[in-house]
């Protein structure tokens, strides 16, 4: 990968992260990125973005909706043509995945 391609990927990922920060977990008033629910963001050829994400609890009643919220947010990013979101539960999510800002906001620090 050339330095230009690396820079383009970095710019793309910054935009994707910003888009993911607009999606909030309905049970915890925090965006899913800073909550630590996004495990992998992988730009592929042709504008495809693969995202692995999890939920705070496997029985989340809005799991299907959250996947579509992520797709809708990320597809709006310049350079993205397709979004493939995969729900994963390994490793299981726990509060250690949250950003320090979120931990502070929720009174966990």
N, CA, C and O of each residue as an XYZ file, in Angstrom:
436
protein
N       0.854     -1.179      0.000
C       0.000      0.000      0.000
C       0.898      1.240      0.000
O       1.844      1.328      0.782
N       0.600      2.174     -0.865
C       1.409      3.390     -0.971
C       1.075      4.341      0.180
O       0.080      4.156      0.880
N       1.905      5.343      0.362
C       1.661      6.329      1.422
C       0.374      7.113      1.148
O      -0.329      7.498      2.083
N       0.066      7.348     -0.124
C      -1.178      8.040     -0.474
C      -2.385      7.184     -0.097
O      -3.366      7.689      0.449
N      -2.307      5.886     -0.391
C      -3.403      4.977     -0.034
C      -3.578      4.890      1.481
O      -4.701      4.844      1.982
N      -2.455      4.868      2.208
C      -2.528      4.849      3.670
C      -3.194      6.110      4.197
O      -4.045      6.046      5.084
N      -2.807      7.250      3.651
C      -3.400      8.524      4.076
C      -4.890      8.558      3.751
O      -5.693      9.031      4.556
N      -5.261      8.054      2.566
C      -6.677      8.000      2.191
C      -7.458      7.105      3.143
O      -8.568      7.451      3.549
N      -6.881      5.942      3.507
C      -7.543      5.040      4.454
C      -7.705      5.692      5.821
O      -8.747      5.555      6.461
N      -6.674      6.401      6.264
C      -6.746      7.081      7.563
C      -7.851      8.132      7.548
O      -8.613      8.245      8.508
N      -7.941      8.899      6.468
C      -8.987      9.915      6.330
C     -10.361      9.251      6.323
O     -11.296      9.737      6.960
N     -10.475      8.151      5.607
C     -11.728      7.413      5.538
C     -12.135      6.907      6.919
O     -13.296      7.025      7.309
N     -11.191      6.351      7.647
C     -11.492      5.821      8.980
C     -11.898      6.938      9.934
O     -12.795      6.749     10.756
N     -11.256      8.090      9.838
C     -11.651      9.238     10.669
C     -13.114      9.589     10.396
O     -13.879      9.834     11.330
N     -13.503      9.615      9.129
C     -14.895      9.897      8.774
C     -15.848      8.823      9.271
O     -16.952      9.128      9.724
N     -15.430      7.576      9.189
C     -16.268      6.468      9.665
C     -16.455      6.545     11.169
O     -17.565      6.359     11.669
N     -15.383      6.816     11.892
C     -15.482      6.947     13.353
C     -16.429      8.088     13.713
O     -17.245      7.953     14.625
N     -16.325      9.210     13.004
C     -17.231     10.335     13.257
C     -18.680      9.915     13.012
O     -19.571     10.286     13.776
N     -18.918      9.143     11.954
C     -20.273      8.659     11.664
C     -20.754      7.707     12.750
O     -21.907      7.779     13.174
N     -19.879      6.820     13.198
C     -20.254      5.866     14.249
C     -20.584      6.578     15.560
O     -21.401      6.098     16.346
N     -19.952      7.709     15.785
C     -20.229      8.469     17.020
C     -21.607      9.128     16.991
O     -22.038      9.692     17.997
N     -22.305      9.067     15.853
C     -23.676      9.596     15.793
C     -24.710      8.527     16.141
O     -25.897      8.824     16.273
N     -24.253      7.282     16.288
C     -25.143      6.162     16.622
C     -25.023      5.896     18.117
O     -23.929      5.663     18.631
N     -26.162      5.933     18.810
C     -26.151      5.764     20.263
C     -26.848      4.480     20.686
O     -27.837      4.061     20.086
N     -26.316      3.876     21.720
C     -26.964      2.723     22.332
C     -28.216      3.235     23.028
O     -28.125      4.174     23.819
N     -29.385      2.650     22.761
C     -30.613      3.176     23.352
C     -30.717      2.981     24.868
O     -31.487      3.677     25.531
N     -29.949      2.041     25.413
C     -30.023      1.790     26.855
C     -29.024      2.617     27.643
O     -29.240      2.907     28.820
N     -27.933      2.996     26.999
C     -26.893      3.813     27.632
C     -26.727      5.035     26.733
O     -26.434      4.880     25.548
N     -26.902      6.224     27.254
C     -26.880      7.417     26.389
C     -25.477      7.800     25.914
O     -25.006      8.912     26.152
N     -24.823      6.857     25.241
C     -23.444      7.055     24.787
C     -23.339      6.482     23.375
O     -24.012      5.507     23.040
N     -22.492      7.094     22.555
C     -22.323      6.570     21.201
C     -21.607      5.216     21.226
O     -20.824      4.923     22.129
N     -21.899      4.409     20.215
C     -21.416      3.028     20.202
C     -19.899      2.920     20.026
O     -19.300      1.929     20.445
N     -19.274      3.922     19.412
C     -17.826      3.863     19.236
C     -17.117      4.052     20.577
O     -16.264      3.247     20.951
N     -17.470      5.114     21.295
C     -16.817      5.378     22.577
C     -17.247      4.381     23.650
O     -16.559      4.207     24.656
N     -18.375      3.737     23.432
C     -18.825      2.687     24.347
C     -17.991      1.416     24.166
O     -18.008      0.530     25.020
N     -17.264      1.334     23.054
C     -16.395      0.185     22.810
C     -17.087     -0.962     22.097
O     -16.625     -2.102     22.160
N     -18.195     -0.672     21.416
C     -18.928     -1.733     20.727
C     -18.374     -2.045     19.338
O     -18.729     -3.065     18.747
N     -17.511     -1.182     18.813
C     -16.924     -1.409     17.497
C     -15.577     -2.107     17.685
O     -14.659     -1.562     18.299
N     -15.479     -3.314     17.148
C     -14.253     -4.110     17.303
C     -13.311     -3.982     16.108
O     -12.095     -4.100     16.262
N     -13.867     -3.740     14.914
C     -13.006     -3.692     13.720
C     -13.666     -2.833     12.654
O     -14.868     -2.927     12.408
N     -12.839     -1.985     12.022
C     -13.246     -1.208     10.848
C     -12.220     -1.525      9.775
O     -11.037     -1.221      9.932
N     -12.665     -2.135      8.684
C     -11.727     -2.562      7.641
C     -12.168     -2.064      6.272
O     -13.091     -2.619      5.675
N     -11.507     -1.008      5.766
C     -11.784     -0.563      4.398
C     -11.263     -1.592      3.396
O     -10.146     -2.092      3.527
N     -12.069     -1.892      2.415
C     -11.700     -2.832      1.354
C     -11.750     -2.098      0.014
O     -12.160     -0.940     -0.057
N     -11.333     -2.782     -1.035
C     -11.359     -2.184     -2.370
C     -12.776     -1.808     -2.775
O     -13.743     -2.461     -2.383
N     -12.882     -0.762     -3.556
C     -14.167     -0.363     -4.121
C     -15.103      0.338     -3.160
O     -16.290      0.481     -3.453
N     -14.600      0.779     -2.021
C     -15.441      1.515     -1.078
C     -16.216      0.663     -0.102
O     -17.050      1.176      0.644
N     -15.949     -0.655     -0.096
C     -16.587     -1.545      0.878
C     -15.936     -1.346      2.243
O     -14.712     -1.302      2.363
N     -16.769     -1.227      3.257
C     -16.279     -1.125      4.634
C     -16.848     -2.290      5.420
O     -18.063     -2.475      5.482
N     -15.965     -3.074      6.021
C     -16.383     -4.163      6.896
C     -16.250     -3.691      8.333
O     -15.224     -3.142      8.734
N     -17.312     -3.916      9.102
C     -17.317     -3.508     10.508
C     -17.741     -4.700     11.349
O     -18.761     -5.334     11.078
N     -16.952     -4.998     12.369
C     -17.341     -5.980     13.375
C     -17.751     -5.198     14.607
O     -17.017     -4.330     15.079
N     -18.920     -5.510     15.117
C     -19.382     -4.832     16.322
C     -20.045     -5.834     17.246
O     -20.380     -6.948     16.842
N     -20.228     -5.432     18.473
C     -20.898     -6.268     19.456
C     -21.983     -5.451     20.129
O     -22.242     -4.307     19.754
N     -22.605     -6.040     21.110
C     -23.652     -5.378     21.889
C     -23.263     -5.440     23.363
O     -22.447     -6.272     23.761
N     -23.847     -4.562     24.167
C     -23.534     -4.598     25.597
C     -24.077     -5.877     26.230
O     -23.550     -6.352     27.236
N     -25.144     -6.434     25.630
C     -25.719     -7.693     26.120
C     -26.227     -8.483     24.913
O     -26.849     -7.899     24.025
N     -25.981     -9.788     24.856
C     -26.407    -10.589     23.712
C     -27.910    -10.536     23.438
O     -28.323    -10.697     22.290
N     -28.719    -10.321     24.440
C     -30.167    -10.293     24.254
C     -30.728     -8.920     23.968
O     -31.918     -8.688     24.181
N     -29.911     -8.009     23.494
C     -30.342     -6.634     23.221
C     -31.556     -6.631     22.295
O     -31.495     -7.189     21.199
N     -32.650     -6.016     22.717
C     -33.872     -6.044     21.910
C     -33.802     -5.242     20.607
O     -34.640     -5.434     19.726
N     -32.827     -4.357     20.469
C     -32.718     -3.563     19.242
C     -31.497     -3.949     18.414
O     -31.003     -3.136     17.633
N     -31.003     -5.172     18.571
C     -29.789     -5.605     17.879
C     -29.900     -5.395     16.371
O     -29.014     -4.789     15.768
N     -30.964     -5.883     15.760
C     -31.132     -5.737     14.314
C     -31.199     -4.285     13.886
O     -30.643     -3.904     12.856
N     -31.882     -3.477     14.682
C     -31.985     -2.054     14.363
C     -30.637     -1.362     14.455
O     -30.316     -0.508     13.628
N     -29.845     -1.725     15.460
C     -28.533     -1.091     15.624
C     -27.643     -1.346     14.415
O     -26.908     -0.457     13.985
N     -27.704     -2.558     13.866
C     -26.902     -2.862     12.680
C     -27.292     -1.948     11.521
O     -26.429     -1.448     10.800
N     -28.588     -1.733     11.348
C     -29.022     -0.848     10.253
C     -28.673      0.601     10.556
O     -28.379      1.357      9.630
N     -28.696      1.013     11.811
C     -28.283      2.374     12.170
C     -26.816      2.591     11.788
O     -26.448      3.637     11.253
N     -25.990      1.586     12.072
C     -24.563      1.675     11.736
C     -24.397      1.770     10.223
O     -23.662      2.626      9.730
N     -25.078      0.894      9.486
C     -24.994      0.926      8.021
C     -25.397      2.297      7.476
O     -24.698      2.868      6.639
N     -26.520      2.817      7.951
C     -27.025      4.100      7.458
C     -26.054      5.246      7.760
O     -25.873      6.138      6.931
N     -25.437      5.226      8.931
C     -24.496      6.291      9.293
C     -23.231      6.217      8.442
O     -22.766      7.237      7.933
N     -22.677      5.023      8.285
C     -21.388      4.866      7.611
C     -21.514      5.033      6.099
O     -20.583      5.532      5.468
N     -22.624      4.637      5.504
C     -22.786      4.749      4.050
C     -22.763      6.206      3.599
O     -22.504      6.486      2.428
N     -23.034      7.137      4.518
C     -23.021      8.568      4.196
C     -21.613      9.151      4.115
O     -21.438     10.278      3.652
N     -20.614      8.400      4.558
C     -19.233      8.898      4.548
C     -18.707      8.909      3.111
O     -18.874      7.942      2.368
N     -18.074     10.012      2.737
C     -17.509     10.153      1.400
C     -16.501      9.032      1.145
O     -15.579      8.823      1.933
N     -16.689      8.316      0.035
C     -15.784      7.227     -0.329
C     -16.317      5.851      0.014
O     -15.765      4.842     -0.427
N     -17.386      5.799      0.796
C     -17.981      4.518      1.174
C     -19.104      4.197      0.182
O     -19.990      5.017     -0.060
N     -19.046      2.993     -0.383
C     -20.079      2.578     -1.329
C     -20.929      1.430     -0.789
O     -22.057      1.221     -1.235
N     -20.384      0.694      0.169
C     -21.095     -0.450      0.734
C     -20.596     -0.686      2.150
O     -19.414     -0.499      2.439
N     -21.502     -1.099      3.034
C     -21.144     -1.361      4.425
C     -21.615     -2.765      4.784
O     -22.780     -3.111      4.587
N     -20.703     -3.561      5.310
C     -21.035     -4.909      5.776
C     -20.771     -4.957      7.280
O     -19.621     -4.934      7.718
N     -21.842     -5.023      8.059
C     -21.718     -5.036      9.519
C     -21.940     -6.463     10.008
O     -22.941     -7.101      9.682
N     -20.992     -6.943     10.788
C     -21.106     -8.281     11.349
C     -21.187     -8.164     12.861
O     -20.386     -7.469     13.487
N     -22.156     -8.848     13.436
C     -22.337     -8.879     14.881
C     -21.494    -10.012     15.449
O     -21.635    -11.164     15.036
N     -20.622     -9.689     16.392
C     -19.744    -10.690     17.014
C     -19.881    -10.606     18.529
O     -20.192     -9.551     19.081
N     -19.648    -11.722     19.184
C     -19.727    -11.741     20.647
C     -18.452    -12.274     21.288
O     -18.423    -12.579     22.480
N     -17.403    -12.380     20.486
C     -16.129    -12.851     21.007
C     -15.047    -11.882     20.571
O     -14.788    -11.772     19.373
N     -14.411    -11.184     21.478
C     -14.556    -11.302     22.924
C     -15.830    -10.619     23.415
O     -16.319     -9.680     22.786
N     -16.358    -11.088     24.525
C     -17.550    -10.445     25.082
C     -17.240     -9.003     25.481
O     -16.141     -8.694     25.941
N     -18.222     -8.133     25.297
C     -18.045     -6.736     25.687
C     -18.066     -6.620     27.205
O     -18.816     -7.326     27.881
N     -17.243     -5.731     27.733
C     -17.336     -5.338     29.139
C     -16.936     -3.870     29.243
O     -16.423     -3.291     28.286
N     -17.167     -3.286     30.381
C     -16.979     -1.838     30.543
C     -15.532     -1.379     30.341
O     -15.296     -0.185     30.160
N     -14.570     -2.287     30.367
C     -13.175     -1.880     30.149
C     -12.942     -1.402     28.717
O     -11.925     -0.765     28.443
N     -13.857     -1.694     27.806
C     -13.730     -1.274     26.400
C     -14.169      0.175     26.199
O     -13.910      0.750     25.141
N     -14.820      0.769     27.182
C     -15.281      2.158     27.067
C     -14.095      3.114     27.099
O     -13.070      2.834     27.722
N     -14.250      4.247     26.419
C     -13.225      5.285     26.503
C     -13.256      5.878     27.916
O     -14.265      5.785     28.616
N     -12.147      6.482     28.320
C     -12.086      7.095     29.650
C     -13.112      8.212     29.799
O     -13.673      8.400     30.878
N     -13.362      8.959     28.712
C     -14.369     10.024     28.766
C     -15.747      9.463     29.108
O     -16.483     10.048     29.903
N     -16.090      8.326     28.503
C     -17.388      7.702     28.768
C     -17.443      7.177     30.197
O     -18.455      7.334     30.879
N     -16.368      6.559     30.649
C     -16.328      6.060     32.028
C     -16.542      7.208     33.008
O     -17.271      7.066     33.989
N     -15.901      8.354     32.737
C     -16.054      9.523     33.577
C     -17.499     10.041     33.538
O     -18.090     10.359     34.570
N     -18.050     10.117     32.315
C     -19.419     10.597     32.131
C     -20.434      9.717     32.881
O     -21.422     10.216     33.420
N     -20.176      8.413     32.905
C     -21.093      7.485     33.565
C     -20.769      7.261     35.039
O     -21.419      6.458     35.709
N     -19.755      7.977     35.543
C     -19.398      7.872     36.954
C     -18.631      6.606     37.298
O     -18.673      6.146     38.439
N     -17.935      6.044     36.329
C     -17.182      4.812     36.569
C     -15.711      5.070     36.861
O     -14.958      4.133     37.124
N     -15.296      6.329     36.817
C     -13.902      6.690     37.146
C     -13.865      7.569     38.357
O     -12.787      7.977     38.790
